[in-house]
Amino acid sequence: MARKCELNYCKKSNHTIMRRKLLRGNYNPVGEKTQRPNVQKFSMPDGKKVMACTQCIRAFEKHQTTE
């Protein structure tokens, strides 16, 4: 199962960043690091279960309580 937000408006997924370490005044590239989104199981109001990032879950619940 891919760690990806399945909601239509987000589609947040993994991305790679370069890590650097300061070594004697020069930056030393020490490799790549993968950053993953905080994805949780979330049940939609219609009963469907999806994997959604926590930011989308919070926004969705906030939108549901205002209506």
N, C-alpha and C positions, 0 to 999 in steps of 0.2 A: 504494500500500500504506500503510495507516494505521500510525502509530507507536503501537501498542497491544500490551500483553502479552496473548497469546492463551491463557494457562493459565487454568483454570476458577476458581481461588481468588484470583486477583490482579486482573485486568482494569485494570491501571494504564494511564492514557492522558494526553494533553496537558492542561495547565490553564494559565490565564492569571492573572498576578499584576500588581498595580499597582506601578510603580516611583516612588520619591519621591527628590528631591534637596534637601538642606538648602541654602537660599539666604537669607542674611542673617537667620537666626533663624527663618525660616518654611519649612515644607515645600512644595516646588513639585512637583505631580504632573507627571511628564514623559512619561507614556504607559504602555502595557501591554507586558508581556513574556510570551512563551510559554515555559513550561518543558516539556521533553520528557523522557520516561523513557529510560534507557539500554537499548535493545532490541537484542537480538542474535538471529541464527539459531541454533536449538538443535534437535538431533535427539533425539527421544524413544527409549526402549529398543525400542519396536515399529517403529522406522524412520520414523515420521512426523516431518516437519520443521515447526517452529512458530517464531513470533517470541515471545521471552520476555525479560522484564527480567532484569538480572544478579542481582538479589536472589533471584528465583525460581529461577534456574539454580543458584546456590550452595546454596540450601535443598534443591532437588531432589537434587543430587549428594550432599549431606551425608546426606540421608535414605536414599539408595540404598546408601551405603557402610556404614551402620550395620546394615542388614538382610542 
